[in-house]
Structures are given as C-alpha cells and as structure tokens.
Amino acid sequence: MRPHTLTTPKPLIPVAGKPMVQHLVEDICAMSQEKVEEIGFVIGHFGKEAEESLLQIAEKAGATGRIFYQEEALGTAHAVLCADYMLKGKLIVAFADTLFRGKVTIDDNQDGTIWVQKVEDPKPFGVVKLDNNNFITDFIEKPQEFVSDLAIIGIYYFKDGDYLKKEMQYLIDNNIKEKGEYQLTNALENMKRKGTKFTVAHVTEWLDCGNKDATLFTNRRMLETKPQKKVSPSTRVENSTIIQPCYLHDGATIKNSVVGPYVAVGQGTSIENSVITDSIVQGNCKIINANIAQSIVGNNVLYNGKPEILNLGDYSQYTN
C-alpha cells in the first residue's frame, strides 16, 4: 500500500468514504450482543493526527479508545500482546485491514470463535480443521500441502482475555516462533490442547485491503453493498454526471466532469474537466483535465494531466 502507508496507518486509508477500520469497528459493534466498552488500536508511530482519528472512531462507536505501539514487527501474537492492558474478560481481536460481509453474531457462551472463509488456495493463510461438532481440531499456519480450505480471516472472539494473554506471553518468554515470528495461532493451539474449545463463524465474503488492487475491489464492494448516504448535501455538482455507486464527501466539488461508477471522493476535493472511474480520491485534492481509472490518490494532491493509472501519495503534485 505504499506510498500511502508512508504517511497514514493502513487502517485509516478510506474505502467507500470511511477509513477501513471504521467500517470494521461499526460491523463488530453491530454483531456484538453486549456493548463494546473499549477499543484499542495497536499501531506504529504515525503522529498525533492519526491517533486522534483513531480515538474519534472509537468515540463514534460509543467506546473509550486507547492507543498502543508496536515498536518492532515481531508477529501477530506480539502485536496483540502490545495491548496487554486490555487483554482481560471478553474481547475481540481484529486485524484492521480485514473487512467482511455476512450475518455473524457473537455467541458469548463459547470459549472462542474464529472467523473463517473457504478459499481456493489456502497456502498464504492460516487455516483450521474442524471435527463433526464444528469445533477446531488444528490450527495450521500457511500450509504448503492441503489440509483445509477454511482460512482464518483475522477476527477472533475470546471469552477469557487473561488466558489468551498468558499463552501469548508464554511464546515470548520461551522464544517460540513460527517462520521467524510470534504467531497468534501458536497460542491458540496451546489453548486448544489444554481444553479450550474454539468454534468458527463463516463469513460470506472476505474483503482484503492488503494492496492497491485489493483495496479498490473492496471499495467497489462496499459501495455496492453497504447502505449509507452516497452524496453529501454539501457536495457541489455543476454540469457533471455522477454514475452510482459513488461516495462524495463533504465539501467536494465536481465541475464539467463524469465521476463513477465506483468512485469515493474525499472531503474538500475538487474535480474539474475530468473523467474518473473505479478509484479512491482522498481529501483536499485538486484534479483537473484528467482521465483516471483504477487509481488511489492520497490527500492534498494536485494533478493536472493526462489519462493515467495513478497511485499517488499525500501532497503529490503533477502538472502536464
């Protein structure tokens, strides 16, 4: 996702008009039968503005937000353990670049629930095997030979966060690594061996945001399927055609242009004499005389140019 992640944490990159992590928080809160009281974000050091944006997302969800830092990328278990203060009682762990579709509710009578989806090629993923009662018998990280096609999408419910914390700390204390990192699946395997019963929740669609093309696909699907107001009342549209589905944020201006389908335009962005399709254009940009498709444009970009596929980071300038 570079150059965008050089200046913005990946979870704050917008799809369909909202930061991807905001979609995730809203969906998790909606499927929880209990009120979500606290939301912790494990990030690198991206500055006060990014942290305030994350805390505002928690506040909008009616929860207290907390920021935790992972100083070095040492694996999924290490990342979760960075939020050790919050690892208690009932909790949900979610990787913030994972969005999903499907009616899932959390059964808090279970010891734990792992969100999964069937995939054609399980080799790049952690997968699970099940018994006849839908309980997990094995966790396998990136299997090179077929053992299961149920991929772990990166969302987990735990009834006992303290127990999870203890098992992840055991990996760190004993330097137990898988492929050079401390893996959450190793902690889950140890918990299972000691009697914890994990079940699965099946999602109908797993929307990844791991690279530019995947993020654009997710933007398309979210615009198609997620109900929300697609055009802000403060958007100015002059002598232009908007082909839905699109999302036009507050203060956007569209003049003498065709925008859509599958375009998300950020706050305060101006588009003139242009044709834009299947793209994400973030906030406070000025796009003139452009013909853009399948592109991601960062914040505060000035682009006056020719037809092109773009992947421009924040504060880029281009004039033809």
C-alpha positions in Angstrom: 0.0 0.0 0.0 2.9 2.4 -0.4 3.2 5.3 -0.8 0.0 5.8 1.2 1.2 4.0 4.3 4.3 6.2 4.5 2.1 8.9 5.9 -1.0 7.2 7.0 -1.6 4.0 9.0 -3.2 1.5 6.7 -6.4 1.2 8.8 -7.1 4.9 8.2 -7.0 4.7 4.4 -10.5 5.2 3.3 -12.7 2.8 1.3 -16.3 3.8 0.3 -15.9 7.1 2.1 -14.7 5.9 5.6 -11.4 4.6 7.0 -11.3 0.9 6.6 -11.0 0.5 10.4 -14.2 2.5 10.9 -16.1 0.1 8.8 -14.6 -2.8 10.8 -15.5 -1.2 14.2 -19.1 -0.5 13.1 -19.6 -4.1 11.9 -18.1 -5.6 15.1 -20.2 -3.4 17.3 -23.3 -4.3 15.3 -22.7 -8.1 15.8 -21.9 -7.9 19.5 -24.7 -8.7 21.8 -23.0 -6.7 24.6 -21.9 -3.1 24.4 -18.3 -2.6 23.3 -16.8 -0.5 26.1 -13.2 -0.1 25.0 -11.4 -0.2 21.6 -7.6 -0.5 21.5 -5.5 0.3 18.4 -2.0 -1.2 18.0 0.0 1.0 15.6 3.4 2.3 14.8 4.3 6.0 15.4 2.3 8.0 12.9 1.8 11.2 14.9 -0.9 12.9 16.9 -3.3 13.5 14.0 -3.6 9.8 13.1 -4.0 8.8 16.8 -6.8 11.4 17.2 -8.6 10.0 14.2 -8.5 6.5 15.7 -9.7 7.7 19.0 -12.6 9.6 17.3 -13.6 6.3 15.6 -13.9 4.7 19.0 -15.8 7.6 20.3 -18.3 7.5 17.5 -18.9 3.8 18.4 -19.7 4.8 22.0 -16.5 3.3 23.3 -13.3 4.5 25.0 -10.3 4.5 22.6 -6.8 3.6 23.6 -3.5 3.7 21.6 -0.8 1.1 21.9 2.5 0.9 20.0 4.3 -2.0 18.4 7.9 -0.8 18.1 9.0 -3.8 16.0 7.0 -6.1 13.8 7.5 -9.5 15.5 4.3 -11.3 14.6 0.6 -11.3 15.3 0.8 -12.6 18.9 3.4 -9.9 19.7 1.2 -7.2 18.2 -1.9 -8.3 20.2 0.3 -8.5 23.4 1.2 -4.9 22.9 -2.3 -4.1 24.1 -1.8 -6.1 27.3 -3.8 -3.6 29.4 -6.9 -4.6 27.5 -6.4 -8.4 27.5 -9.0 -9.3 30.1 -12.5 -10.7 30.2 -14.5 -11.0 26.9 -12.7 -9.5 24.0 -12.5 -9.4 20.2 -9.2 -9.3 18.3 -9.4 -8.0 14.7 -6.8 -7.2 12.1 -7.7 -3.8 10.8 -7.2 -4.4 7.1 -9.8 -7.1 7.1 -13.4 -6.3 6.2 -16.1 -8.9 5.7 -19.7 -9.4 4.7 -22.1 -11.8 6.4 -24.6 -12.0 9.2 -22.5 -13.0 12.2 -23.4 -12.8 15.8 -21.1 -13.5 18.7 -22.1 -16.4 20.9 -20.5 -15.5 24.3 -21.2 -18.9 25.6 -18.4 -20.3 23.5 -14.8 -20.3 24.8 -13.7 -18.7 21.5 -14.8 -18.1 17.9 -12.6 -17.8 14.8 -14.0 -16.1 11.7 -13.2 -18.1 8.5 -14.0 -18.3 4.9 -13.4 -21.0 2.3 -10.6 -20.1 -0.1 -9.3 -21.7 -3.3 -5.6 -21.5 -2.4 -5.0 -21.8 1.4 -1.2 -21.7 1.2 -0.9 -17.9 2.0 -3.2 -18.2 5.1 -3.6 -19.7 8.5 -6.3 -22.4 8.3 -8.3 -24.5 10.6 -9.5 -28.1 10.6 -12.9 -29.0 12.2 -14.5 -32.0 13.9 -18.1 -33.1 13.3 -19.3 -30.7 16.0 -17.8 -27.7 14.3 -15.0 -27.3 16.9 -11.5 -26.7 15.7 -9.1 -29.6 15.9 -6.0 -28.0 14.4 -4.5 -24.6 13.5 -2.1 -24.7 10.6 -0.1 -21.6 9.6 0.4 -21.2 5.8 0.2 -24.9 4.9 2.2 -25.9 1.8 0.2 -29.1 1.4 -3.6 -29.2 1.5 -5.0 -29.8 5.0 -8.0 -27.4 4.9 -9.6 -24.6 2.8 -11.0 -22.7 5.8 -8.8 -19.6 6.1 -8.7 -17.5 9.2 -9.7 -14.0 8.1 -8.3 -12.2 11.1 -11.2 -11.7 13.6 -11.4 -13.6 16.8 -13.6 -13.7 19.9 -12.2 -14.8 23.3 -14.3 -15.4 26.4 -11.2 -15.2 28.7 -8.7 -12.5 27.6 -6.5 -13.1 30.6 -5.9 -16.7 29.5 -5.1 -15.5 25.9 -2.6 -13.0 27.3 -0.9 -15.7 29.4 -0.5 -18.1 26.4 0.9 -15.3 24.2 3.4 -14.3 26.9 4.5 -17.9 27.1 5.5 -17.7 23.5 7.6 -14.6 24.1 9.2 -15.8 27.3 10.2 -19.1 25.6 11.1 -17.6 22.2 8.6 -19.9 20.4 8.4 -18.6 16.9 6.8 -19.8 13.6 8.5 -18.7 10.4 10.5 -16.2 12.5 7.6 -14.6 14.3 5.4 -15.0 17.3 2.2 -16.3 15.9 -1.3 -16.0 17.4 -2.2 -19.4 16.0 0.5 -21.0 18.2 -1.1 -19.5 21.3 -4.5 -20.7 20.1 -3.1 -24.2 19.5 -1.7 -24.3 23.1 -5.1 -23.2 24.5 -6.9 -25.9 22.5 -4.5 -28.6 23.8 -5.4 -27.5 27.3 -9.1 -27.9 26.7 -10.3 -24.6 25.2 -13.0 -25.3 22.6 -12.9 -23.0 19.6 -15.7 -22.9 17.1 -15.9 -21.0 13.8 -18.1 -18.3 12.2 -18.4 -18.4 8.5 -18.5 -15.1 6.5 -20.0 -14.8 3.1 -17.3 -12.5 1.7 -13.8 -11.6 2.9 -12.6 -8.2 1.7 -8.9 -7.7 1.9 -7.1 -4.3 1.8 -3.6 -5.7 1.5 -2.6 -3.9 -1.7 -3.9 -1.3 -4.2 -5.9 -3.6 -6.4 -7.4 -5.4 -3.4 -8.3 -2.1 -1.8 -10.0 -0.9 -5.0 -12.0 -4.1 -5.1 -13.1 -3.6 -1.5 -14.1 -0.1 -2.3 -16.3 -1.4 -5.1 -17.9 -4.0 -3.0 -18.5 -1.6 0.0 -20.1 0.9 -2.3 -22.3 -1.7 -3.8 -23.5 -3.4 -0.6 -23.2 -1.1 2.4 -26.1 1.2 3.0 -25.1 4.8 3.5 -25.8 8.2 2.1 -23.7 8.3 -1.0 -23.6 12.0 -1.7 -23.1 14.7 1.0 -25.6 17.5 0.9 -22.7 20.0 0.8 -21.3 18.5 -2.4 -21.4 20.9 -5.4 -22.1 19.2 -8.7 -22.1 21.5 -11.7 -22.6 20.4 -15.3 -21.5 16.9 -14.3 -22.7 13.3 -14.3 -22.4 11.1 -11.2 -22.7 7.4 -12.1 -23.6 5.4 -8.9 -22.5 3.8 -6.8 -20.2 6.6 -5.6 -19.4 8.4 -2.4 -18.9 12.1 -2.4 -17.8 13.6 0.9 -18.5 17.0 2.5 -17.4 20.0 0.5 -16.4 18.1 -2.6 -16.8 20.0 -5.9 -17.5 18.3 -9.2 -17.4 20.5 -12.3 -17.7 19.6 -16.0 -16.9 16.0 -15.2 -18.1 12.4 -15.2 -17.5 10.6 -11.9 -18.3 6.9 -11.4 -19.1 4.2 -11.1 -17.2 3.0 -8.0 -15.5 6.3 -7.0 -15.0 7.6 -3.5 -14.2 11.3 -3.3 -12.8 12.8 0.0 -13.7 15.9 1.9 -12.8 19.2 0.2 -11.7 17.6 -3.1 -12.2 19.5 -6.4 -12.6 17.7 -9.7 -12.8 19.7 -12.9 -12.9 18.7 -16.6 -12.2 15.1 -15.8 -13.5 11.5 -16.1 -12.8 9.3 -13.1 -13.9 5.7 -12.6 -13.2 2.9 -10.2 -10.9 5.0 -8.0 -10.4 6.4 -4.5 -9.5 10.2 -4.4 -8.9 11.3 -0.8 -9.3 14.7 0.8 -8.4 18.2 -0.3 -7.2 17.2 -3.7 -7.5 19.2 -7.0 -7.9 17.1 -10.1 -8.0 18.9 -13.4 -8.1 17.7 -17.0 -7.7 14.0 -16.0 -8.9 10.7 -17.2 -8.3 8.4 -14.3 -9.3 4.8 -13.6 -8.3 2.1 -11.1 -6.3 4.5 -9.1 -5.7 5.6 -5.5 -4.9 9.3 -4.9 -3.7 10.5 -1.5 -4.6 13.6 0.4 -3.7 17.2 -0.7 -2.7 16.1 -4.2 -2.6 18.5 -7.2 -3.0 16.6 -10.5 -3.4 18.4 -13.9 -2.6 16.0 -16.6 -3.2 13.1 -18.9 -5.1 9.8 -18.8 -3.2 7.5 -16.4 -3.5 4.8 -13.7 -2.3 6.5 -10.5 -1.1 5.6 -7.1 -0.2 9.0 -5.7 0.7 9.5 -2.1 -0.2 12.6 0.1 1.0 16.0 -1.1 2.0 14.8 -4.6 1.9 17.4 -7.4 1.8 16.7 -11.1 1.1 19.0 -14.0 1.3 18.1 -17.6 
